[in-house]
Amino acid sequence: MAAKKKPAKKATKKVTKKAAPRKAAKKPAAKRKPSAAFMKPMNLSEKLAVVLGSKPLPRTEVTKKLWAYIKKNDLQDRKNRRNINADAALKPVFGGKATVNMFEMTKLVSKHLS
């Protein structure tokens, strides 16, 4: 004869006292300060000054003004928008290249900043 199985015990929940939830002290969100290196006015070379003007500008402003110039003169390639077609003023800045990739552009422009 087979032995009878005992009914399975029901799992009982152990009640534990929870600690009172602590409120995390919220710190005011600190605003990010721009890096001083990017904000430092840089002198432009004569070739770059033809396009952007002769006064010293921070790197961030140089990039903004260069993009404004490119868009104003419709210099982005129609098929591949990542390429910039240099006009007569930009060709010396781009080292004589007629077409420059937008990522390569920043490298070439940095040579004209001091």
N, CA and C atoms as a LAMMPS dump frame, in Angstrom:
ITEM: TIMESTEP
0
ITEM: NUMBER OF ATOMS
342
ITEM: BOX BOUNDS ff ff ff
-5.0000000000000000e+02 5.0000000000000000e+02
-5.0000000000000000e+02 5.0000000000000000e+02
-5.0000000000000000e+02 5.0000000000000000e+02
ITEM: ATOMS id mol type element x y z
1 1 1 N 0.817 -1.158 0
2 1 2 C 0 0 0
3 1 3 C 0.877 1.243 0
4 2 1 N 0.476 2.239 -0.773
5 2 2 C 1.264 3.474 -0.9
6 2 3 C 1.029 4.359 0.302
7 3 1 N 2.108 4.983 0.739
8 3 2 C 1.999 5.884 1.892
9 3 3 C 1.301 7.159 1.456
10 4 1 N 0.452 7.644 2.347
11 4 2 C -0.265 8.879 2.021
12 4 3 C 0.672 10.074 2.19
13 5 1 N 0.533 11 1.228
14 5 2 C 1.349 12.211 1.305
15 5 3 C 0.679 13.19 2.233
16 6 1 N 1.505 13.896 2.969
17 6 2 C 0.951 14.926 3.84
18 6 3 C 0.64 16.136 2.968
19 7 1 N -0.414 16.86 3.285
20 7 2 C -0.715 18.062 2.491
21 7 3 C 0.421 19.086 2.647
22 8 1 N 0.728 19.752 1.538
23 8 2 C 1.822 20.735 1.542
24 8 3 C 1.468 21.889 2.455
25 9 1 N 2.479 22.372 3.172
26 9 2 C 2.239 23.491 4.075
27 9 3 C 2.152 24.764 3.252
28 10 1 N 1.262 25.63 3.655
29 10 2 C 1.129 26.905 2.975
30 10 3 C 2.238 27.824 3.469
31 11 1 N 2.783 28.568 2.527
32 11 2 C 3.843 29.511 2.895
33 11 3 C 3.216 30.662 3.659
34 12 1 N 3.823 30.985 4.764
35 12 2 C 3.3 32.103 5.552
36 12 3 C 4.256 33.271 5.408
37 13 1 N 3.673 34.433 5.274
38 13 2 C 4.493 35.634 5.153
39 13 3 C 4.905 36.091 6.529
40 14 1 N 6.178 36.407 6.635
41 14 2 C 6.647 36.958 7.892
42 14 3 C 6.485 38.465 7.813
43 15 1 N 5.848 38.996 8.783
44 15 2 C 5.636 40.436 8.809
45 15 3 C 6.8 41.07 9.553
46 16 1 N 7.503 41.933 8.835
47 16 2 C 8.609 42.641 9.471
48 16 3 C 8.287 44.12 9.469
49 17 1 N 8.773 44.771 10.483
50 17 2 C 8.523 46.2 10.573
51 17 3 C 9.48 46.917 9.644
52 18 1 N 8.915 47.771 8.814
53 18 2 C 9.749 48.531 7.893
54 18 3 C 10.121 49.844 8.545
55 19 1 N 11.32 50.267 8.28
56 19 2 C 11.765 51.558 8.803
57 19 3 C 11.01 52.656 8.067
58 20 1 N 10.776 53.726 8.749
59 20 2 C 10.068 54.848 8.126
60 20 3 C 10.89 55.341 6.938
61 21 1 N 10.238 55.544 5.784
62 21 2 C 10.994 55.986 4.607
63 21 3 C 11.612 57.363 4.84
64 22 1 N 12.881 57.466 4.477
65 22 2 C 13.575 58.739 4.643
66 22 3 C 13.376 59.578 3.394
67 23 1 N 13.201 60.823 3.602
68 23 2 C 13.083 61.716 2.459
69 23 3 C 14.485 62.167 2.085
70 24 1 N 14.818 61.956 0.833
71 24 2 C 16.146 62.353 0.365
72 24 3 C 16.194 63.868 0.253
73 25 1 N 17.224 64.422 0.795
74 25 2 C 17.377 65.875 0.719
75 25 3 C 17.715 66.233 -0.718
76 26 1 N 16.858 67.035 -1.337
77 26 2 C 17.081 67.406 -2.729
78 26 3 C 18.01 68.603 -2.796
79 27 1 N 19.031 68.451 -3.62
80 27 2 C 19.954 69.554 -3.838
81 27 3 C 19.464 70.317 -5.063
82 28 1 N 19.621 71.611 -5.052
83 28 2 C 19.22 72.349 -6.254
84 28 3 C 20.104 71.929 -7.427
85 29 1 N 19.484 71.752 -8.579
86 29 2 C 20.221 71.293 -9.75
87 29 3 C 21.268 72.33 -10.13
88 30 1 N 22.502 71.889 -10.132
89 30 2 C 23.595 72.803 -10.465
90 30 3 C 23.642 72.983 -11.977
91 31 1 N 23.728 74.224 -12.42
92 31 2 C 23.814 74.481 -13.849
93 31 3 C 25.218 74.144 -14.317
94 32 1 N 25.292 73.542 -15.497
95 32 2 C 26.592 73.178 -16.041
96 32 3 C 27.291 74.431 -16.531
97 33 1 N 28.511 74.562 -16.121
98 33 2 C 29.297 75.711 -16.557
99 33 3 C 30.057 75.315 -17.816
100 34 1 N 30.051 76.168 -18.835
101 34 2 C 30.811 75.835 -20.035
102 34 3 C 32.307 75.845 -19.744
103 35 1 N 33.001 75.01 -20.454
104 35 2 C 34.445 74.907 -20.266
105 35 3 C 35.1 76.224 -20.66
106 36 1 N 36.002 76.691 -19.842
107 36 2 C 36.671 77.966 -20.092
108 36 3 C 37.492 77.919 -21.381
109 37 1 N 37.994 76.742 -21.737
110 37 2 C 38.804 76.62 -22.947
111 37 3 C 37.983 76.909 -24.201
112 38 1 N 36.727 76.51 -24.197
113 38 2 C 35.873 76.755 -25.358
114 38 3 C 35.426 78.211 -25.43
115 39 1 N 35.345 78.86 -24.284
116 39 2 C 34.838 80.229 -24.238
117 39 3 C 35.939 81.28 -24.407
118 40 1 N 37.183 80.852 -24.44
119 40 2 C 38.298 81.782 -24.562
120 40 3 C 38.343 82.339 -25.991
121 41 1 N 38.322 83.663 -26.145
122 41 2 C 38.398 84.237 -27.5
123 41 3 C 39.72 83.874 -28.18
124 42 1 N 39.611 83.437 -29.416
125 42 2 C 40.78 83.028 -30.195
126 42 3 C 40.975 84.013 -31.345
127 43 1 N 42.219 84.244 -31.71
128 43 2 C 42.516 85.097 -32.859
129 43 3 C 42.357 84.276 -34.131
130 44 1 N 41.74 84.881 -35.152
131 44 2 C 41.5 84.191 -36.409
132 44 3 C 42.629 84.498 -37.389
133 45 1 N 42.938 83.532 -38.24
134 45 2 C 43.933 83.774 -39.282
135 45 3 C 43.332 84.726 -40.313
136 46 1 N 44.173 85.261 -41.184
137 46 2 C 43.686 86.194 -42.21
138 46 3 C 42.693 85.508 -43.14
139 47 1 N 42.943 84.249 -43.461
140 47 2 C 42.057 83.505 -44.368
141 47 3 C 40.679 83.302 -43.749
142 48 1 N 40.648 82.985 -42.464
143 48 2 C 39.371 82.77 -41.778
144 48 3 C 38.677 84.099 -41.491
145 49 1 N 39.459 85.151 -41.274
146 49 2 C 38.892 86.472 -41.005
147 49 3 C 38.117 87.006 -42.209
148 50 1 N 38.476 86.583 -43.415
149 50 2 C 37.747 86.994 -44.62
150 50 3 C 36.301 86.513 -44.536
151 51 1 N 36.097 85.34 -43.976
152 51 2 C 34.761 84.742 -43.888
153 51 3 C 34.008 85.22 -42.649
154 52 1 N 34.676 85.259 -41.484
155 52 2 C 33.989 85.496 -40.212
156 52 3 C 34.188 86.883 -39.611
157 53 1 N 35.09 87.662 -40.125
158 53 2 C 35.395 88.953 -39.51
159 53 3 C 36.695 88.852 -38.736
160 54 1 N 37.257 90.015 -38.389
161 54 2 C 38.612 90.008 -37.833
162 54 3 C 38.69 89.979 -36.317
163 55 1 N 37.579 90.19 -35.612
164 55 2 C 37.692 90.231 -34.149
165 55 3 C 37.819 88.824 -33.556
166 56 1 N 38.499 88.704 -32.407
167 56 2 C 38.664 87.394 -31.758
168 56 3 C 37.313 86.803 -31.336
169 57 1 N 37.161 85.505 -31.544
170 57 2 C 35.922 84.794 -31.211
171 57 3 C 36.249 83.496 -30.49
172 58 1 N 35.358 83.059 -29.576
173 58 2 C 35.529 81.724 -28.979
174 58 3 C 35.28 80.644 -30.037
175 59 1 N 35.795 79.464 -29.791
176 59 2 C 35.615 78.348 -30.737
177 59 3 C 34.143 78.092 -31.042
178 60 1 N 33.308 78.186 -30.018
179 60 2 C 31.883 77.913 -30.214
180 60 3 C 31.271 78.897 -31.2
181 61 1 N 31.646 80.166 -31.08
182 61 2 C 31.114 81.188 -31.985
183 61 3 C 31.667 81.02 -33.394
184 62 1 N 32.91 80.595 -33.503
185 62 2 C 33.503 80.364 -34.824
186 62 3 C 32.686 79.308 -35.561
187 63 1 N 32.368 78.219 -34.861
188 63 2 C 31.591 77.142 -35.473
189 63 3 C 30.196 77.623 -35.854
190 64 1 N 29.542 78.368 -34.96
191 64 2 C 28.194 78.879 -35.244
192 64 3 C 28.194 79.788 -36.463
193 65 1 N 29.144 80.714 -36.502
194 65 2 C 29.191 81.669 -37.612
195 65 3 C 29.565 80.981 -38.918
196 66 1 N 30.411 79.988 -38.841
197 66 2 C 30.797 79.252 -40.043
198 66 3 C 29.595 78.507 -40.615
199 67 1 N 28.806 77.882 -39.743
200 67 2 C 27.602 77.184 -40.209
201 67 3 C 26.579 78.172 -40.752
202 68 1 N 26.463 79.333 -40.139
203 68 2 C 25.542 80.355 -40.65
204 68 3 C 25.973 80.775 -42.058
205 69 1 N 27.271 80.937 -42.267
206 69 2 C 27.812 81.303 -43.582
207 69 3 C 27.525 80.205 -44.609
208 70 1 N 27.734 78.948 -44.203
209 70 2 C 27.509 77.817 -45.109
210 70 3 C 26.042 77.739 -45.512
211 71 1 N 25.15 77.906 -44.557
212 71 2 C 23.711 77.817 -44.857
213 71 3 C 23.241 79.02 -45.673
214 72 1 N 23.755 80.215 -45.346
215 72 2 C 23.351 81.431 -46.063
216 72 3 C 23.736 81.341 -47.54
217 73 1 N 24.919 80.796 -47.81
218 73 2 C 25.412 80.694 -49.183
219 73 3 C 25.099 79.349 -49.833
220 74 1 N 24.296 78.515 -49.158
221 74 2 C 23.854 77.219 -49.678
222 74 3 C 25.041 76.375 -50.16
223 75 1 N 25.992 76.153 -49.254
224 75 2 C 27.214 75.438 -49.611
225 75 3 C 27.188 73.952 -49.261
226 76 1 N 26.125 73.478 -48.599
227 76 2 C 26.04 72.044 -48.308
228 76 3 C 25.715 71.3 -49.595
229 77 1 N 26.336 70.148 -49.77
230 77 2 C 26.093 69.327 -50.951
231 77 3 C 24.633 68.884 -50.961
232 78 1 N 24.001 68.922 -52.105
233 78 2 C 22.567 68.587 -52.191
234 78 3 C 22.299 67.101 -51.933
235 79 1 N 23.172 66.236 -52.424
236 79 2 C 22.956 64.791 -52.273
237 79 3 C 23.432 64.291 -50.918
238 80 1 N 24.626 64.688 -50.52
239 80 2 C 25.19 64.253 -49.237
240 80 3 C 25.376 65.495 -48.373
241 81 1 N 24.438 65.73 -47.463
242 81 2 C 24.418 66.958 -46.663
243 81 3 C 25.604 67.06 -45.7
244 82 1 N 26.349 65.97 -45.534
245 82 2 C 27.522 66.015 -44.652
246 82 3 C 28.703 66.717 -45.309
247 83 1 N 28.644 66.863 -46.616
248 83 2 C 29.743 67.5 -47.341
249 83 3 C 29.464 68.977 -47.554
250 84 1 N 30.521 69.768 -47.493
251 84 2 C 30.423 71.205 -47.719
252 84 3 C 31.239 71.524 -48.958
253 85 1 N 30.6 72.203 -49.912
254 85 2 C 31.284 72.631 -51.124
255 85 3 C 31.854 74.017 -50.866
256 86 1 N 33.163 74.131 -50.907
257 86 2 C 33.822 75.396 -50.582
258 86 3 C 33.645 76.403 -51.714
259 87 1 N 33.375 77.658 -51.332
260 87 2 C 33.356 78.738 -52.311
261 87 3 C 34.739 79.383 -52.318
262 88 1 N 34.881 80.499 -53.03
263 88 2 C 36.195 81.145 -53.16
264 88 3 C 36.754 81.577 -51.807
265 89 1 N 35.889 81.994 -50.873
266 89 2 C 36.359 82.461 -49.565
267 89 3 C 36.748 81.294 -48.648
268 90 1 N 36.049 80.166 -48.757
269 90 2 C 36.315 79.028 -47.864
270 90 3 C 37.443 78.116 -48.352
271 91 1 N 37.717 78.133 -49.65
272 91 2 C 38.74 77.228 -50.188
273 91 3 C 40.096 77.394 -49.495
274 92 1 N 40.589 78.623 -49.262
275 92 2 C 41.87 78.751 -48.546
276 92 3 C 41.8 78.242 -47.101
277 93 1 N 40.642 78.38 -46.475
278 93 2 C 40.471 77.894 -45.095
279 93 3 C 40.523 76.368 -45.072
280 94 1 N 39.954 75.74 -46.1
281 94 2 C 39.905 74.279 -46.176
282 94 3 C 41.16 73.693 -46.82
283 95 1 N 42.214 74.464 -46.931
284 95 2 C 43.471 73.956 -47.478
285 95 3 C 43.413 73.687 -48.966
286 96 1 N 42.597 74.436 -49.699
287 96 2 C 42.508 74.288 -51.149
288 96 3 C 41.55 73.207 -51.611
289 97 1 N 40.904 72.507 -50.679
290 97 2 C 39.966 71.441 -51.056
291 97 3 C 38.641 72.054 -51.517
292 98 1 N 38.036 71.461 -52.549
293 98 2 C 36.76 71.954 -53.057
294 98 3 C 35.598 71.425 -52.225
295 99 1 N 35.71 70.187 -51.734
296 99 2 C 34.662 69.573 -50.921
297 99 3 C 35.286 69.029 -49.644
298 100 1 N 34.615 69.31 -48.523
299 100 2 C 35.118 68.89 -47.213
300 100 3 C 33.977 68.262 -46.429
301 101 1 N 34.261 67.176 -45.718
302 101 2 C 33.294 66.541 -44.829
303 101 3 C 33.096 67.452 -43.613
304 102 1 N 31.879 67.519 -43.081
305 102 2 C 31.604 68.436 -41.955
306 102 3 C 32.454 68.123 -40.726
307 103 1 N 32.849 66.878 -40.552
308 103 2 C 33.673 66.512 -39.402
309 103 3 C 35.129 66.927 -39.635
310 104 1 N 35.548 66.848 -40.877
311 104 2 C 36.896 67.269 -41.245
312 104 3 C 37.016 68.794 -41.171
313 105 1 N 35.898 69.473 -41.392
314 105 2 C 35.88 70.937 -41.396
315 105 3 C 36.403 71.504 -40.079
316 106 1 N 35.96 70.97 -38.951
317 106 2 C 36.386 71.501 -37.653
318 106 3 C 37.891 71.33 -37.454
319 107 1 N 38.428 70.226 -37.951
320 107 2 C 39.871 69.991 -37.846
321 107 3 C 40.634 71.022 -38.677
322 108 1 N 40.143 71.298 -39.88
323 108 2 C 40.815 72.255 -40.754
324 108 3 C 40.703 73.681 -40.222
325 109 1 N 39.555 74.015 -39.648
326 109 2 C 39.344 75.369 -39.123
327 109 3 C 40.195 75.597 -37.879
328 110 1 N 40.411 74.563 -37.076
329 110 2 C 41.189 74.734 -35.843
330 110 3 C 42.629 75.167 -36.13
331 111 1 N 43.124 74.868 -37.325
332 111 2 C 44.472 75.304 -37.703
333 111 3 C 44.538 76.824 -37.88
334 112 1 N 43.388 77.442 -38.088
335 112 2 C 43.333 78.888 -38.326
336 112 3 C 43.029 79.68 -37.059
337 113 1 N 43.025 79.015 -35.914
338 113 2 C 42.772 79.681 -34.632
339 113 3 C 44.053 79.697 -33.805
340 114 1 N 44.302 80.83 -33.163
341 114 2 C 45.489 80.897 -32.292
342 114 3 C 45.208 81.758 -31.077
